[in-house]
Each structure stands twice: as C-alpha cells, then as structure tokens.
Amino acid sequence: MSTLREIGTGIRVSVFFWIACGLVYPLIFTGFAQIAFPNQANGSLVRNTQGEAIGSHLIGQKFTSERYFQGRPSSIDYKAEASGASQLAPTNKTLIERVKTDTASLTKLNGTKPTIDLVTTSGSGLDPDITPSGAAVQVERVAKARGLDPETLRKLIAEHTEGRFLGIFGEARVNVLALNLALDGLKK
C-alpha cells in the first residue's frame, strides 16, 4: 500500500512542478517582459515607416551595396535559427584562406586594409556591431558611392558609436543597421 501512496505522491509532485515551472513561471515572466520591456521582449525589431520589420538591433544583416556600411562576416549566413561560430581553429587553413581572401577583397573595395572585425566572424555569427575603426575604413567608399562629404559620414559614425557598457565592459561599437538607416535618412 505504501508503494502506491509513494507513486501517487510522486505523480502529484511532478504535475505540480510541471505546472509551476513549465507554465506559471514562464507566463509570469513573459507577461512582465511584455509590460516592462515590450521592444526587447519582441526581439528589438527595427521597423520602416510602413511599420514593417526590416531587421533587429540584435542580429546582424548582410549589406552588399557600396552605398552601405558592411558588418562582420557571418559563418552561418546571418541565419538566426542557426546561431554559431565556424568552429575553425586560428591555424586552420580554410579559415586562414578565407580571411586572406576577405582582406584582399575589402582592401580592393575600400581602398585600405580592413580592421580585424571586418574579416573575422563572431561567436554567434550574428554580431550586429562593428568597431568605430571598422566603420571608418569604409567611409571613403560609402561617401563616393553616395556623393557625400566623408566628414559627414565620420560625424554620423561618431553619433552612432556606443561606448563601453557602464564605462568598463566591452568595447566601443557601431550598430551597422542603425548606421545604415541614418545614412539613408541623410540629405545630400
């Protein structure tokens, strides 16, 4: 009889924790996030003037036109559902060749040697940011393609440069999507 009682208790405890941890807890925190931080809870989406989602402040995108600043390369082709790095060691011949090829291509495109962040992928493959110096090496190309004064673009980069978190964590960075949207908003 005590074995059946123990089994019944075990089932009740399991059901209780399944409901508490699998339903109630997630619903409470999802509701709190939707109320307190709705933009972040919904992916920090960036919308155009028609209200259509065109990207996220948290996920990098591929920009190929010479009229736009380019972000970091992605080992997963910017697919958010496949987040991850290439898993290639720094001494791997495939990685070395890709970096050499990308460096040569970007040097030709921008007229100057790229910064390391423009030829190496991030751990997630989705990094939306580049360094201010990574943006700076692209200024001449973008200015020429758009017929703009390079100094205007340097000011735009400075306006979109975010400092270290709390002044000590991380590095200064520029969100490529935000920079490109501001670039589209410029008038000649």
Backbone torsions as a table, in degrees:
resi	resn	phi	psi	omega
1	MET	NA	-38.6	-178.2
2	SER	-68.7	-27.5	177.5
3	THR	-66.7	-42.8	177.4
4	LEU	-64.5	-37.0	178.8
5	ARG	-64.7	-41.7	179.1
6	GLU	-65.9	-39.2	177.8
7	ILE	-64.7	-44.6	177.8
8	GLY	-61.0	-42.3	178.0
9	THR	-63.9	-42.9	179.3
10	GLY	-61.5	-41.3	179.1
11	ILE	-66.0	-45.2	179.8
12	ARG	-62.1	-42.3	179.0
13	VAL	-65.1	-41.7	178.9
14	SER	-63.2	-44.4	178.8
15	VAL	-63.7	-42.2	178.4
16	PHE	-58.2	-50.1	-177.6
17	PHE	-70.4	-30.5	175.7
18	TRP	-63.9	-44.7	179.3
19	ILE	-68.3	-45.7	-177.5
20	ALA	-66.3	-48.4	-174.6
21	CYS	-89.2	-27.7	-177.1
22	GLY	-94.2	-20.7	-178.8
23	LEU	-122.5	-59.3	-172.8
24	VAL	-64.0	-53.6	-178.4
25	TYR	-57.1	-51.1	178.6
26	PRO	-62.0	-38.2	179.2
27	LEU	-65.3	-40.7	178.4
28	ILE	-61.9	-48.7	-176.7
29	PHE	-73.3	-32.0	175.1
30	THR	-66.3	-43.8	177.2
31	GLY	-61.6	-44.1	177.9
32	PHE	-60.5	-45.4	-179.6
33	ALA	-63.0	-40.7	179.9
34	GLN	-64.3	-33.7	179.9
35	ILE	-81.8	-48.3	-174.2
36	ALA	-81.8	-36.6	-175.4
37	PHE	-137.0	62.5	-173.5
38	PRO	-61.5	-38.9	-179.3
39	ASN	-64.5	-48.3	-179.1
40	GLN	-67.5	-39.0	-179.1
41	ALA	-64.9	-22.6	-179.5
42	ASN	-105.3	21.0	171.5
43	GLY	95.6	10.4	-179.7
44	SER	51.1	47.6	-176.4
45	LEU	-71.2	145.8	175.2
46	VAL	-106.1	129.7	-176.9
47	ARG	-116.9	149.2	175.9
48	ASN	-83.0	-175.4	-177.5
49	THR	-66.3	-19.5	177.4
50	GLN	-89.0	-0.1	179.4
51	GLY	84.9	7.4	179.6
52	GLU	-83.9	138.0	177.1
53	ALA	-68.9	126.8	180.0
54	ILE	-117.4	-1.5	179.5
55	GLY	165.9	-171.4	178.5
56	SER	-136.8	146.7	175.7
57	HIS	-69.5	-12.9	-174.0
58	LEU	-102.3	-12.5	-175.3
59	ILE	-125.9	126.5	179.8
60	GLY	-66.8	158.6	177.5
61	GLN	-133.6	161.6	178.1
62	LYS	-93.0	123.3	174.0
63	PHE	-115.1	121.9	-176.1
64	THR	-111.4	-19.5	-178.4
65	SER	-69.0	143.4	176.8
66	GLU	-65.6	-13.9	-179.3
67	ARG	-80.3	-5.7	-177.0
68	TYR	-124.2	153.5	171.4
69	PHE	-73.1	143.3	179.9
70	GLN	-104.2	147.1	179.1
71	GLY	-94.5	-164.7	178.5
72	ARG	-70.1	151.0	175.0
73	PRO	-69.1	158.8	-179.1
74	SER	-122.9	128.9	178.1
75	SER	-75.9	-9.8	-177.6
76	ILE	-119.3	15.3	179.6
77	ASP	57.1	37.7	175.0
78	TYR	60.5	29.1	178.1
79	LYS	-90.4	109.0	-175.6
80	ALA	-60.7	-33.5	-178.8
81	GLU	-72.5	-10.9	-178.4
82	ALA	-115.7	26.2	-175.8
83	SER	-45.4	130.4	177.9
84	GLY	163.5	164.2	-179.1
85	ALA	-91.4	173.8	-179.6
86	SER	-74.7	-19.7	-178.7
87	GLN	65.5	19.7	177.6
88	LEU	-91.7	133.5	178.8
89	ALA	-70.2	155.4	180.0
90	PRO	-58.2	-21.8	-180.0
91	THR	-95.1	0.7	-179.0
92	ASN	-66.9	129.4	-177.1
93	LYS	-61.3	-37.3	179.4
94	THR	-62.7	-44.8	179.0
95	LEU	-65.2	-44.7	-179.8
96	ILE	-59.9	-43.8	179.5
97	GLU	-66.2	-40.9	179.1
98	ARG	-63.6	-42.7	179.2
99	VAL	-65.5	-41.2	177.5
100	LYS	-62.2	-45.1	179.9
101	THR	-63.2	-47.2	179.3
102	ASP	-63.1	-39.2	179.1
103	THR	-63.2	-45.5	179.0
104	ALA	-63.7	-43.6	-179.7
105	SER	-62.8	-46.1	-179.5
106	LEU	-70.7	-32.6	176.5
107	THR	-64.0	-43.0	178.0
108	LYS	-65.5	-44.3	-177.8
109	LEU	-65.6	-46.0	-174.8
110	ASN	-95.4	-12.3	-179.7
111	GLY	78.4	8.5	178.5
112	THR	-154.1	157.4	-178.4
113	LYS	-65.7	133.7	-179.1
114	PRO	-74.0	159.7	173.7
115	THR	-77.7	163.6	-175.9
116	ILE	-60.5	-33.6	-178.7
117	ASP	-69.4	-18.8	179.1
118	LEU	-84.5	-8.8	-179.7
119	VAL	-122.8	-3.8	177.9
120	THR	-117.0	145.9	179.7
121	THR	-87.2	158.6	176.8
122	SER	-88.4	173.5	179.7
123	GLY	-62.9	-31.0	-179.6
124	SER	-92.3	-21.5	-174.1
125	GLY	77.1	6.6	-175.0
126	LEU	-127.2	15.3	-174.6
127	ASP	-58.4	122.0	-178.1
128	PRO	-85.6	-5.7	-172.4
129	ASP	-113.4	154.9	169.8
130	ILE	-129.5	168.2	177.6
131	THR	-75.3	156.3	174.9
132	PRO	-57.5	-35.0	178.3
133	SER	-71.2	-30.1	174.8
134	GLY	-65.6	-35.7	175.5
135	ALA	-72.4	-39.1	-176.5
136	ALA	-61.8	-35.6	-179.0
137	VAL	-70.9	-10.9	-179.9
138	GLN	-100.1	-4.8	-173.6
139	VAL	-57.5	-50.0	-175.2
140	GLU	-60.6	-43.2	179.7
141	ARG	-62.5	-48.9	-178.0
142	VAL	-66.2	-41.1	179.4
143	ALA	-61.5	-43.5	180.0
144	LYS	-65.7	-44.2	-177.9
145	ALA	-64.7	-29.6	-177.3
146	ARG	-103.2	-5.0	-178.0
147	GLY	67.7	37.1	-178.9
148	LEU	-110.7	159.1	174.6
149	ASP	-72.9	128.1	179.8
150	PRO	-55.9	-32.4	179.6
151	GLU	-63.7	-34.0	176.3
152	THR	-61.1	-40.9	179.5
153	LEU	-70.9	-36.1	177.3
154	ARG	-63.5	-39.0	177.0
155	LYS	-66.7	-39.3	178.9
156	LEU	-63.2	-41.4	176.7
157	ILE	-61.6	-45.8	179.6
158	ALA	-60.3	-39.8	178.9
159	GLU	-66.1	-28.3	-177.2
160	HIS	-103.2	11.7	177.4
161	THR	-87.0	124.0	176.7
162	GLU	-98.5	134.4	-179.7
163	GLY	-78.7	-173.1	177.5
164	ARG	-65.4	144.3	177.4
165	PHE	-65.1	125.8	-176.4
166	LEU	57.0	19.4	177.8
167	GLY	78.5	-3.7	-176.5
168	ILE	-133.0	-23.0	-174.9
169	PHE	-99.0	135.5	176.2
170	GLY	78.2	-164.0	-179.1
171	GLU	-128.9	163.5	175.1
172	ALA	-61.5	144.8	-175.7
173	ARG	-150.8	160.3	178.3
174	VAL	-127.2	124.7	176.5
175	ASN	-77.1	117.9	-173.0
176	VAL	-64.9	-41.6	179.7
177	LEU	-63.5	-46.9	179.5
178	ALA	-61.7	-40.9	178.7
179	LEU	-63.5	-43.9	-179.5
180	ASN	-68.7	-35.4	175.9
181	LEU	-67.0	-39.4	175.9
182	ALA	-65.0	-36.7	177.8
183	LEU	-62.5	-42.4	177.0
184	ASP	-65.2	-25.9	-179.8
185	GLY	-82.0	-10.2	179.4
186	LEU	-71.0	147.2	172.9
187	LYS	-106.1	142.1	179.4
188	LYS	-63.2	NA	NA
